[in-house]
Amino acid sequence: MDLLADEGLVDIVPNKGAFVVNPTEDEVLQAYVLRKDLEIMAAGLAMERLTEADFLEMSNSVAEEREALFNKDLSTYLKANQSFHMIFVRKCGNKFLIEFIEKLINQTSIYLMLFDIFFEDSSPKPYGYKEHLEIIALFKQQNLNELEMCLTKHFDHAVGSLDVRNEYKELGSIFGG
């Protein structure tokens, strides 16, 4: 149970029990805004440190993400998405920034599992992998201003795909149980 609490899936209340997280819309938005700001900072620090090998690894993550999106495989999608973002984040050279962003990615991944309408039949076609390709191109061009705008748009789309006001999915349905 402590592992689920560490991952942000449950809140443990002493002498009461464990309860599935139920973040407010404002809490979800705060997490995404902070993640966006920190990732933009990391991108600026990482820009000159990224290599062709990093770009290839990022491209491979995008290909995996694209396939997972079209197969509606949420677990693989989340892993590929996290991998993509952490490739450039790890290049920023700031241990604390890396740790904070990784924690925020884990938290926002939980929000995607709970609230994302992306895999519903009525949702728009996947866009994230296309934005990731644009992010790679901007890193290669070392165009920080355009990259900041692209990352902002990317996070705005991510927040727009959430429906926090609806009842979220049962944990069993998220993990296939």
N, C-alpha and C positions, 0 to 999 in steps of 0.2 A: 504494500500500500504506500510505503514511503517513496518508492520509485515513481508511482503514479503522481504523487504529490510533487516530487522533484520535477517531473515533466509538465506540471501544470494542469493535469487532467482532473485531479480531485483536490478538494480542500479538506484537510484533517482538522476537525474541531475537537479539542480535548474533552473527554467525558461525554461526547455526543456521537462521534463517528466520522465517516468519510462521506463527502458529498461531491457529486460531479460539479465541476466549475460552471459557473453561469455568469460570465463577464458581462458588464454593461456595454452598450454601444460605445460609450465614451472611453471605456477601458480598451476596447479593441482599437479604436481610432488612435488613442495615445500610443499604443504599442507600434502601430504601423507608422505613425509620424516620427517617432523616435528612431525606429529602424531605418526609415528613409534618410533621415538626417545623418545618422551614424554611417550608413553605407555610402552616402555621398562623400563624407569625410574620408572614409577608407579608400574609396575609388580615387580620390585626389592623391592620397599618399601612395597608392599602389601603381598609379598610371605608368611611371617610368621604370617600374620594377618588373612589369609583366613581360614574359618572353613568348616566343612562338610556341613553345611547348605548352605554356599556360593557355594561349588562344586555342590550340588544338584540343586541350582538355575541356575548355569551356564549350567548344563546338560539339564535342562528343556528349557533354551533358545536355546540350540543347537538343541533339538528335534523340537522345533517350527520353527527354521530357516531351518532345513532340509525339513520339510513338505512344507514350503513356497517356497523353491527352486524348489521342484519337482512339485508344483502346479503353478509355475511361478507367484507367488503373491509378487510383488516387495515391496509393502507397509508393509506387514507382515514380509517379510524378513529383511527389513531395521530396523524395530522395534526390532526384535529378535537379530539381529546383534549388534545393539547399546546396548541392554540390556546385552548381553554377555560381551562386552568390559567394560561397566560401572560397572559391578559387582566387578571386581577386581580393576578397577581404583578408585572406591569410597573407597576401603580399604587401599589406599596408605597413607592416613592421611594428605595430603597436599591440602588444600582448593583451592589454586590457580592452582595447577596442575590438579585437578579434573575439575575446570571450563574451563581451556584452552583445555583440551582433549575433554570435552563435546562439546565445540564450534567447534573443528576440526572434531569430528565425525559428527556433523550436516552438516558441510561444505562438507566433503567427501561423505556423503550420497546424497547430492545434485548432486555431480559429478557422482555418480553411477546412479542416475535417468537420468541425461543428457547424459552420455557417455557410460554407461556399455553395452557391447554386450552379456552379460551373458545369457540373456533370449531369444536370437535369436536362431533359429533352428540350425545354423551352429556353435554355440559356444560349447566349451568342456563341459563335464559333471560337475556338481557342485563339488567343492573341499573344500570350506570354512568351512563347518560344520565339515569335517574330521580334518582339521587343528585345529579347536576349541577343538575337543576332545583331540587332542595331547597336546594342551596348558593346558587343565585341568589336564592331567596326569603329565605334567612337574611341574605344581604348586604343586600337591600332593607329588611329589618326592622332591620338593624344589631344583630343578636342574636349577639354574639361567642361567648358561652358555648355556645349551641346549634350555631353554626357550627363551633367547635372539635370538638365531639362528632361532628358530621356528617362533617367531614374525616377524623377518626380512623376512623370506621366505613368511610368510602370507601376509605381506604388498607388497612384490614384486609381488605376484600373483594378489593382488587386483589392483595394477597399471597396470599389464599386461592385465587385463580384460577390460580396458578402451580404447576407440578409440576417443581421443580428436580431432583428425584432421577431423573426419566426422562431418557433420551437426548433431547437437543433436536434440532430440525429441522435439516436441512442448509441452509446458506446459500442454495443454489440454489433450494430450495423456498420460502424466505422471500421472495426477490426475483424469483420467477417464472422462474428459469432452469433 
